[in-house]
């Protein structure tokens, strides 16, 4: 290894990068990981709504820095410049995630075969199956620590073992939602969540404070890769985690193989680190950005992009919330973020045509969530009030004082299909403070997503009505330029290099020692939060690399 700094260089120490680092160093493979953010410890966490949820400090990067630009169509000029980095420190987006830990349904992996194609669509089957990932889903649940009870979910995919922890105890708002949903003949069940319902793996059980989404857990009851896999990997002498290290170019040798990574260190100086294998494990947008920036004589369109697949098929999973105000206090802000859910309208659990609908796929509905994820009062006040109530003055203050403790939401999750003309490239004019051109997102919602949302919103409203809500409002589709949910598809996996960027092991078709791991590899987003599938995919890829290290020529 004398000519290399490490066996493996990983860009990013979030969910995928952290898992890969632990798995590979456990095999005595020397790993260097580059993390653009600082080292973050749970001692820095606090139940501070302004600092964490409103001002996005500690767990996020500089909020004044341009992150990407947006336009709705490729014929348009840039319409918006979006500021504020996401995923900052060891654990990345896992540090502030809401901990919902879903497995994708088997149908998601055969999306085109099961659901067909949509107008202007780029639906495609995954090159791997649910059965391929099942043991790695189980590994994620045991390593990170996931609670749940699959026997209560009528549509739960097949599994060999139960969850390692029982569900958390439902609060009053959740019990109220359960009763309302059951009155409509739904079968609600506890959302699987990476929250310790009991002491687990040296970390305390949840204290039901409610500061989950957008916060780091002050008692470390919320499982995240930073607290679990990375914490363990950092005890291994084969692991070198470099903070304040922003990658900006993937380098190649004269044979077109990945050589290493150029990055800015904490002093703004350019450094280079080399490895036998390079793994890009940032989020979907940032992984794509880095690849497109990495141009060379061999790859003039960006590394591993001679077939122009990198950046294509960008899609986004939207989230919307329908609010209900009740006569009695709900105190929905109490307790962990993962609540209970209704699964009937997701993926192939139902046939939309039987309801007179023409859309495909569908979406999840969760209930009893407070507004603003963790549900603190400032977040509630930022939500547009119902029609007839102004957003200022005494009547508004009276409404907030009455509605905040007496509300909960039904949260709805439509499934956006990948589209042929929605993509990520490099903005021709906008640069950040280090002189790096930012990514440009060309994206707008597919019409079928709007139809899904309208259908799911009606179902969410019916559940609130069944619970006796005196006022119901909200449930609009979010703005397409707000990439604050779940992104995917820009470096998608597939068998055909003309239609995909990486193979079934997230290995780029054009550069055999370059891997890209994360939701960017998803050909189609499932009807559920993607965090656990990102983790399972990382374990799957790590398993392949470990086998190659023992028996193959990948490290040659």
C-alpha positions as CSV (number, residue, x, y, z in Angstrom):
1,X,0.0,0.0,0.0
2,X,3.1,2.2,-0.1
3,X,1.8,4.3,-3.1
4,X,-1.6,5.0,-1.5
5,X,-2.6,6.9,1.6
6,X,-5.3,4.4,2.4
7,X,-7.0,1.3,1.1
8,X,-10.3,3.2,0.9
9,X,-11.2,6.9,0.8
10,X,-14.8,7.8,1.7
11,X,-16.3,11.2,1.0
12,X,-18.9,11.9,3.7
13,X,-19.5,10.4,7.1
14,X,-23.3,10.3,7.1
15,X,-25.5,7.2,7.2
16,X,-23.9,5.4,4.3
17,X,-20.3,6.7,4.9
18,X,-20.4,5.9,8.6
19,X,-21.7,2.4,8.0
20,X,-19.1,1.7,5.3
21,X,-16.3,3.0,7.6
22,X,-17.2,0.7,10.5
23,X,-17.7,-2.4,8.3
24,X,-14.5,-2.0,6.4
25,X,-12.2,-1.1,9.3
26,X,-13.6,-4.1,11.2
27,X,-11.9,-6.1,8.4
28,X,-8.6,-4.3,9.0
29,X,-9.1,-2.3,5.8
30,X,-7.4,1.1,6.2
31,X,-10.0,3.9,5.7
32,X,-9.7,7.7,5.5
33,X,-13.1,9.5,5.6
34,X,-13.5,13.2,4.7
35,X,-16.2,15.1,6.6
36,X,-16.8,18.7,5.6
37,X,-18.3,19.6,9.0
38,X,-16.8,19.7,12.5
39,X,-16.6,17.0,15.1
40,X,-19.9,17.1,17.0
41,X,-20.6,15.5,20.4
42,X,-23.9,15.0,22.2
43,X,-22.7,17.4,24.9
44,X,-23.4,20.2,22.3
45,X,-27.0,19.2,22.1
46,X,-29.8,21.2,23.8
47,X,-33.6,21.4,23.9
48,X,-33.3,24.8,22.2
49,X,-35.9,25.5,19.5
50,X,-34.3,28.7,18.3
51,X,-30.8,27.3,18.0
52,X,-31.6,24.0,16.4
53,X,-35.0,24.0,14.7
54,X,-35.4,27.6,13.7
55,X,-31.8,28.9,13.1
56,X,-30.4,25.5,12.0
57,X,-27.2,25.8,14.0
58,X,-24.8,23.1,15.2
59,X,-26.1,20.2,13.1
60,X,-26.2,22.2,9.8
61,X,-23.6,24.1,7.8
62,X,-23.4,27.8,7.1
63,X,-27.0,29.0,6.4
64,X,-25.9,32.0,4.3
65,X,-23.8,29.9,1.9
66,X,-25.4,29.1,-1.5
67,X,-26.1,25.4,-1.7
68,X,-27.8,25.0,-5.0
69,X,-29.9,26.9,-7.6
70,X,-33.3,25.8,-8.9
71,X,-35.4,26.1,-12.0
72,X,-38.6,24.4,-12.9
73,X,-37.7,23.5,-16.5
74,X,-34.5,23.1,-18.6
75,X,-35.5,25.9,-20.9
76,X,-35.7,28.4,-18.0
77,X,-32.9,30.4,-16.4
78,X,-32.1,30.0,-12.8
79,X,-35.2,31.0,-10.8
80,X,-34.0,30.7,-7.2
81,X,-30.7,30.5,-5.2
82,X,-31.1,28.3,-2.1
83,X,-28.8,28.8,0.8
84,X,-27.9,26.6,3.7
85,X,-26.0,23.3,3.9
86,X,-27.5,20.2,5.3
87,X,-25.8,17.2,7.0
88,X,-22.9,18.5,9.1
89,X,-20.6,16.4,11.2
90,X,-20.2,12.7,11.9
91,X,-23.6,11.2,11.2
92,X,-24.6,13.8,8.6
93,X,-28.4,14.1,8.2
94,X,-28.7,11.3,10.7
95,X,-27.9,13.8,13.4
96,X,-31.2,15.6,13.0
97,X,-33.4,12.9,11.4
98,X,-36.8,12.0,12.8
99,X,-35.7,8.4,13.3
100,X,-38.5,6.8,11.2
101,X,-37.0,3.5,10.1
102,X,-38.9,1.8,7.3
103,X,-38.2,-1.0,5.0
104,X,-39.2,-0.5,1.4
105,X,-41.9,-2.9,0.1
106,X,-40.8,-5.7,-2.3
107,X,-42.9,-3.9,-5.0
108,X,-40.6,-0.9,-4.9
109,X,-37.7,-3.0,-6.1
110,X,-39.8,-4.0,-9.2
111,X,-41.4,-0.6,-9.6
112,X,-41.7,-0.5,-13.4
113,X,-42.9,-4.1,-13.6
114,X,-45.5,-3.6,-10.9
115,X,-46.7,-0.1,-11.5
116,X,-45.9,0.6,-15.1
117,X,-44.7,3.9,-16.6
118,X,-46.0,7.4,-16.2
119,X,-46.1,10.2,-18.8
120,X,-42.5,11.6,-19.1
121,X,-41.5,9.0,-16.6
122,X,-38.2,7.1,-16.0
123,X,-39.6,4.3,-13.9
124,X,-37.2,1.3,-13.7
125,X,-36.8,-1.9,-11.7
126,X,-34.0,-2.0,-9.2
127,X,-31.2,-4.5,-10.1
128,X,-31.5,-5.9,-6.6
129,X,-34.5,-7.4,-4.8
130,X,-36.0,-7.0,-1.3
131,X,-34.7,-10.5,-0.5
132,X,-31.2,-9.3,-1.3
133,X,-31.5,-6.5,1.2
134,X,-33.5,-8.2,3.9
135,X,-30.6,-9.4,6.0
136,X,-29.0,-5.9,5.8
137,X,-32.3,-4.3,6.9
138,X,-32.1,-6.5,9.9
139,X,-28.5,-5.6,10.5
140,X,-29.4,-1.9,10.4
141,X,-32.2,-2.3,12.9
142,X,-29.9,-4.2,15.3
143,X,-26.8,-1.9,14.9
144,X,-28.6,1.4,15.0
145,X,-31.4,0.2,17.4
146,X,-34.9,0.2,16.0
147,X,-38.1,-0.3,17.9
148,X,-41.4,-1.6,16.5
149,X,-43.9,-4.4,16.3
150,X,-44.3,-5.8,12.7
151,X,-47.2,-8.0,13.8
152,X,-49.4,-5.0,14.0
153,X,-48.6,-3.8,10.5
154,X,-50.9,-5.7,8.1
155,X,-48.7,-4.8,5.1
156,X,-45.2,-5.4,6.6
157,X,-42.8,-7.0,4.2
158,X,-41.5,-10.5,5.0
159,X,-38.8,-10.6,7.7
160,X,-36.9,-13.4,9.5
161,X,-36.7,-11.7,13.0
162,X,-38.7,-9.1,14.9
163,X,-37.5,-5.7,15.9
164,X,-34.8,-5.6,18.6
165,X,-36.9,-3.4,20.8
166,X,-40.6,-3.1,21.5
167,X,-42.5,0.1,20.5
168,X,-42.4,3.3,22.6
169,X,-45.5,4.0,24.6
170,X,-48.1,6.2,22.7
171,X,-49.0,9.5,24.2
172,X,-52.5,10.9,24.5
173,X,-52.6,12.4,21.0
174,X,-51.5,9.1,19.5
175,X,-54.1,7.1,21.5
176,X,-56.7,9.5,20.2
177,X,-55.6,9.1,16.6
178,X,-55.6,5.3,17.0
179,X,-59.2,5.3,18.1
180,X,-60.2,7.7,15.3
181,X,-58.4,5.6,12.6
182,X,-59.9,2.3,13.9
183,X,-63.4,3.9,13.8
184,X,-62.9,4.1,10.0
185,X,-61.8,0.5,9.9
186,X,-58.1,1.3,9.4
187,X,-55.4,-0.8,11.1
188,X,-53.0,1.7,12.6
189,X,-49.7,0.5,14.0
190,X,-46.5,1.9,15.6
191,X,-44.1,3.5,13.2
192,X,-40.7,1.7,13.5
193,X,-38.3,4.1,14.9
194,X,-34.6,4.4,15.8
195,X,-35.5,5.4,19.4
196,X,-34.5,3.4,22.4
197,X,-37.7,2.2,24.1
198,X,-35.4,0.5,26.6
199,X,-31.7,0.9,27.4
200,X,-29.9,-0.5,24.3
201,X,-26.2,-1.0,23.4
202,X,-24.9,1.3,26.1
203,X,-27.4,4.1,25.4
204,X,-30.3,5.2,27.6
205,X,-34.0,4.7,26.9
206,X,-36.1,7.6,25.6
207,X,-37.2,10.2,28.1
208,X,-40.2,11.3,25.9
209,X,-39.0,14.9,25.8
210,X,-40.2,15.3,22.2
211,X,-37.0,16.9,20.9
212,X,-36.2,14.4,18.1
213,X,-36.6,15.7,14.6
214,X,-34.2,18.6,13.9
215,X,-32.3,17.9,17.2
216,X,-29.6,15.7,18.5
217,X,-30.7,13.6,21.4
218,X,-29.4,14.9,24.7
219,X,-29.6,11.4,26.3
220,X,-28.5,9.6,23.1
221,X,-31.7,7.5,23.0
222,X,-32.1,8.4,19.3
223,X,-30.1,6.0,17.2
224,X,-27.9,7.6,14.5
225,X,-24.8,6.4,12.7
226,X,-22.6,9.0,14.5
227,X,-23.5,7.6,17.9
228,X,-23.3,4.0,16.8
229,X,-21.2,2.9,13.8
230,X,-18.8,5.9,13.7
231,X,-18.3,6.0,17.4
232,X,-17.2,2.4,17.3
233,X,-15.1,2.9,14.1
234,X,-13.2,5.7,15.7
235,X,-11.8,3.3,18.2
236,X,-10.2,1.3,15.4
237,X,-6.6,2.3,14.4
238,X,-7.4,1.6,10.8
239,X,-9.8,4.6,10.7
240,X,-8.9,8.2,10.1
241,X,-11.8,10.6,10.1
242,X,-10.8,14.1,8.9
243,X,-13.0,17.0,9.8
244,X,-13.4,20.4,8.1
245,X,-12.4,18.6,4.9
246,X,-14.5,19.6,1.9
247,X,-14.0,17.4,-1.2
248,X,-14.2,19.2,-4.5
249,X,-12.7,16.9,-7.1
250,X,-12.3,13.1,-7.6
251,X,-9.0,12.5,-9.4
252,X,-8.2,9.7,-11.9
253,X,-5.0,8.1,-13.1
254,X,-3.8,7.7,-16.7
255,X,-5.8,4.5,-17.0
256,X,-9.1,6.1,-16.0
257,X,-9.2,4.6,-12.5
258,X,-10.1,6.7,-9.5
259,X,-6.9,7.8,-7.8
260,X,-8.1,10.0,-4.9
261,X,-9.8,13.2,-3.8
262,X,-8.8,16.8,-3.7
263,X,-10.2,18.7,-0.8
264,X,-10.0,21.9,1.2
265,X,-8.7,21.4,4.7
266,X,-9.7,23.4,7.8
267,X,-7.3,26.2,6.8
268,X,-8.7,26.4,3.2
269,X,-5.6,24.7,1.8
270,X,-5.9,22.2,-1.0
271,X,-4.9,18.7,-0.1
272,X,-5.0,15.3,-1.9
273,X,-5.6,11.9,-0.4
274,X,-5.3,8.7,-2.5
275,X,-6.8,5.3,-2.1
276,X,-7.2,2.0,-3.9
277,X,-10.9,2.5,-3.8
278,X,-12.9,5.7,-3.6
279,X,-16.4,5.8,-2.2
280,X,-18.7,8.8,-2.6
281,X,-21.2,8.7,0.2
282,X,-22.6,12.2,0.5
283,X,-26.3,13.0,0.1
284,X,-27.9,12.7,-3.3
285,X,-27.3,16.3,-4.4
286,X,-23.7,16.6,-3.1
287,X,-22.6,13.2,-4.5
288,X,-23.8,14.3,-7.9
289,X,-22.2,17.7,-7.5
290,X,-18.8,16.3,-6.7
291,X,-18.9,13.8,-9.7
292,X,-19.9,16.5,-12.2
293,X,-17.1,18.8,-10.9
294,X,-14.6,16.1,-11.5
295,X,-13.8,16.6,-15.1
296,X,-10.7,15.3,-16.9
297,X,-9.5,14.3,-20.4
298,X,-10.9,10.9,-19.8
299,X,-14.2,12.1,-18.4
300,X,-14.9,15.6,-19.9
301,X,-18.5,15.5,-18.5
302,X,-17.5,14.5,-15.0
303,X,-16.1,11.3,-13.6
304,X,-17.9,8.1,-14.7
305,X,-20.3,10.2,-16.8
306,X,-19.4,9.6,-20.5
307,X,-22.9,8.1,-20.9
308,X,-24.3,11.3,-19.3
309,X,-26.2,9.4,-16.6
310,X,-24.9,11.2,-13.6
311,X,-27.4,13.8,-12.4
312,X,-30.3,12.3,-14.4
313,X,-33.7,11.2,-13.0
314,X,-33.7,13.4,-9.9
315,X,-36.8,13.0,-7.8
316,X,-38.0,14.1,-4.4
317,X,-40.3,12.6,-1.9
318,X,-42.7,15.3,-0.6
319,X,-44.2,15.6,2.8
320,X,-47.4,17.5,3.7
321,X,-49.3,18.0,7.0
322,X,-53.0,18.3,7.5
323,X,-53.7,20.0,10.8
324,X,-56.6,19.3,13.1
325,X,-57.7,21.4,16.1
326,X,-59.6,19.7,18.8
327,X,-61.6,20.7,21.9
328,X,-59.4,18.9,24.4
329,X,-55.7,19.2,25.0
330,X,-53.6,16.9,22.9
331,X,-50.0,17.9,23.9
332,X,-48.8,16.3,20.7
333,X,-45.3,17.7,21.4
334,X,-44.7,15.1,24.1
335,X,-43.0,11.9,23.2
336,X,-40.7,10.7,20.4
337,X,-41.2,11.7,16.8
338,X,-42.1,8.3,15.2
339,X,-45.9,7.9,16.0
340,X,-48.4,5.5,14.5
341,X,-49.2,5.0,10.9
342,X,-51.8,3.8,8.4
343,X,-50.3,1.8,5.6
344,X,-53.3,1.0,3.4
345,X,-52.6,3.5,0.6
346,X,-48.8,3.0,0.1
347,X,-47.1,1.2,-2.8
348,X,-49.1,-1.9,-4.0
349,X,-51.0,-2.2,-0.8
350,X,-54.1,-1.0,-2.7
351,X,-55.3,-0.4,-6.2
352,X,-56.0,3.3,-6.9
353,X,-58.4,2.4,-9.7
354,X,-60.8,0.9,-7.2
355,X,-61.1,4.4,-5.7
356,X,-61.6,6.0,-9.1
357,X,-58.0,7.3,-9.2
358,X,-55.5,7.1,-12.1
359,X,-52.2,7.6,-10.3
360,X,-49.7,4.8,-9.5
361,X,-48.0,3.9,-6.2
362,X,-49.4,5.9,-3.4
363,X,-48.2,7.0,0.0
364,X,-48.0,6.6,3.7
365,X,-50.1,8.4,6.3
366,X,-48.9,9.0,9.9
367,X,-51.0,10.4,12.7
368,X,-50.8,12.4,15.9
369,X,-47.6,14.2,14.8
370,X,-47.3,17.8,15.9
371,X,-46.7,20.5,13.4
372,X,-43.1,21.3,12.6
373,X,-41.8,17.8,13.2
374,X,-40.8,18.2,16.9
375,X,-43.8,20.4,17.5
376,X,-42.4,23.3,19.5
377,X,-44.5,26.6,19.6
378,X,-42.3,28.8,17.3
379,X,-42.6,26.2,14.6
380,X,-46.3,26.0,15.0
381,X,-46.6,29.8,14.7
382,X,-44.7,29.7,11.4
383,X,-47.4,27.5,9.8
384,X,-50.0,29.5,7.8
385,X,-53.2,29.7,9.9
386,X,-56.6,28.5,8.6
387,X,-58.6,30.5,6.2
388,X,-60.3,33.4,7.9
389,X,-57.6,34.0,10.5
390,X,-55.0,36.6,9.8
391,X,-51.3,35.9,10.6
392,X,-51.0,38.9,13.0
393,X,-52.9,40.7,15.7
394,X,-54.8,39.7,18.8
395,X,-57.1,37.2,17.1
396,X,-54.0,35.4,15.7
397,X,-52.4,35.3,19.2
398,X,-55.6,34.0,20.7
399,X,-55.8,31.3,18.0
400,X,-52.2,30.2,18.6
401,X,-52.7,30.0,22.3
402,X,-55.8,27.9,21.9
403,X,-54.8,25.7,18.9
404,X,-51.2,24.9,19.8
405,X,-51.9,22.6,22.8
406,X,-55.1,21.2,21.1
407,X,-53.7,20.1,17.8
408,X,-52.1,17.2,16.0
409,X,-51.6,16.4,12.3
410,X,-52.0,13.6,9.8
411,X,-48.8,13.7,7.9
412,X,-49.0,12.4,4.3
413,X,-46.2,11.2,2.1
414,X,-46.9,10.9,-1.7
415,X,-44.4,9.1,-4.0
416,X,-42.9,11.2,-6.8
417,X,-41.9,9.2,-9.9
418,X,-38.6,9.8,-11.6
419,X,-38.9,11.9,-14.7
420,X,-36.9,12.1,-17.9
421,X,-36.3,15.8,-17.9
422,X,-35.6,16.4,-14.2
423,X,-31.9,16.5,-13.4
424,X,-29.0,18.1,-11.6
425,X,-26.1,19.8,-13.4
426,X,-23.7,22.6,-12.6
427,X,-24.9,26.2,-12.4
428,X,-23.1,28.3,-15.0
429,X,-22.9,31.5,-12.9
430,X,-23.4,31.0,-9.2
431,X,-20.4,30.1,-7.0
432,X,-19.9,29.6,-3.3
433,X,-17.4,31.4,-1.1
434,X,-14.6,29.0,-2.0
435,X,-15.2,29.7,-5.7
436,X,-16.9,26.3,-6.4
437,X,-19.8,26.4,-8.9
438,X,-22.9,25.2,-7.1
439,X,-25.3,22.5,-8.4
440,X,-28.4,23.4,-10.3
441,X,-31.6,21.5,-9.8
442,X,-34.1,21.3,-12.6
443,X,-37.3,19.9,-11.1
444,X,-41.0,20.3,-10.7
445,X,-43.7,18.0,-9.3
446,X,-45.2,15.4,-11.6
447,X,-49.0,15.8,-12.1
448,X,-49.6,12.4,-10.6
449,X,-47.9,13.4,-7.4
450,X,-50.4,16.2,-7.1
451,X,-53.2,13.7,-7.6
452,X,-51.8,11.4,-5.0
453,X,-51.5,14.3,-2.5
454,X,-55.2,15.3,-3.0
455,X,-56.3,11.7,-2.5
456,X,-54.2,11.2,0.6
457,X,-55.2,14.6,2.0
458,X,-58.8,13.6,1.9
459,X,-58.0,10.5,3.8
460,X,-56.1,12.4,6.4
461,X,-58.9,14.9,6.8
462,X,-61.4,12.0,7.3
463,X,-59.3,10.7,10.1
464,X,-59.2,14.1,11.8
465,X,-62.9,14.5,11.4
466,X,-63.5,11.0,12.9
467,X,-61.5,12.2,15.9
468,X,-63.8,15.2,16.4
469,X,-61.6,18.0,15.0
470,X,-63.4,21.3,15.1
471,X,-61.1,22.9,12.5
472,X,-59.0,21.3,9.7
473,X,-56.5,23.1,7.5
474,X,-53.2,22.7,5.6
475,X,-52.1,19.8,3.5
476,X,-50.7,21.7,0.6
477,X,-47.9,20.4,-1.6
478,X,-44.6,22.0,-0.7
479,X,-42.5,24.1,-3.1
480,X,-40.4,22.1,-5.5
481,X,-37.3,24.1,-4.7
482,X,-37.3,23.1,-1.1
483,X,-35.1,20.0,-1.0
484,X,-35.7,19.4,2.7
485,X,-37.2,15.9,2.5
486,X,-35.8,12.9,0.6
487,X,-33.9,13.1,-2.6
488,X,-32.9,10.3,-4.9
489,X,-32.1,9.0,-8.4
490,X,-29.2,11.1,-9.7
491,X,-26.6,8.2,-9.8
492,X,-29.1,5.4,-10.1
493,X,-28.2,1.7,-10.1
494,X,-29.0,-0.6,-13.0
495,X,-27.7,-3.2,-15.3
496,X,-27.5,-1.0,-18.5
497,X,-24.7,1.6,-18.5
498,X,-26.8,3.6,-21.0
499,X,-29.6,4.0,-18.5
500,X,-27.8,4.0,-15.1
501,X,-24.6,5.2,-13.6
502,X,-23.8,2.4,-11.1
503,X,-24.3,-1.4,-11.0
504,X,-26.1,-3.5,-8.3
505,X,-23.2,-2.9,-5.9
506,X,-23.2,0.9,-6.4
507,X,-20.0,0.5,-8.4
508,X,-19.8,2.9,-11.3
509,X,-20.0,1.3,-14.7
510,X,-17.2,3.4,-16.1
511,X,-14.7,3.4,-13.2
512,X,-14.4,0.0,-11.5
513,X,-12.8,1.3,-8.2
514,X,-15.3,4.1,-7.7
515,X,-18.5,3.5,-5.7
516,X,-21.4,5.9,-5.0
517,X,-23.6,4.9,-2.1
518,X,-26.8,6.5,-0.9
519,X,-30.3,7.5,-2.0
520,X,-28.7,8.8,-5.2
521,X,-28.5,5.2,-6.3
522,X,-32.3,4.6,-5.9
523,X,-33.9,4.0,-9.3
524,X,-37.3,4.8,-7.7
525,X,-38.1,6.2,-4.3
526,X,-40.3,4.0,-2.2
527,X,-43.5,5.0,-0.4
528,X,-41.6,5.2,2.9
529,X,-38.8,7.2,4.5
530,X,-35.5,6.1,2.8
531,X,-33.1,6.2,5.8
532,X,-33.1,2.6,6.6
533,X,-32.8,1.6,3.0
534,X,-29.8,3.8,2.6
535,X,-28.3,2.0,5.6
536,X,-29.2,-1.4,4.3
537,X,-27.7,-0.5,0.9
538,X,-24.4,0.6,2.6
539,X,-24.2,-2.7,4.5
540,X,-24.9,-4.6,1.2
541,X,-22.1,-2.7,-0.6
542,X,-19.7,-3.1,2.3
543,X,-20.3,-6.9,2.2
544,X,-19.4,-6.9,-1.5
545,X,-16.2,-4.9,-0.9
546,X,-15.1,-7.1,2.0
547,X,-15.5,-10.2,-0.2
548,X,-13.5,-8.5,-3.0
549,X,-10.8,-7.6,-0.5
550,X,-10.5,-11.3,0.5
551,X,-11.0,-13.0,-2.8
552,X,-11.2,-10.6,-5.7
553,X,-8.9,-8.1,-7.5
554,X,-10.7,-4.9,-6.6
555,X,-7.8,-3.8,-4.4
556,X,-5.1,-4.7,-7.0
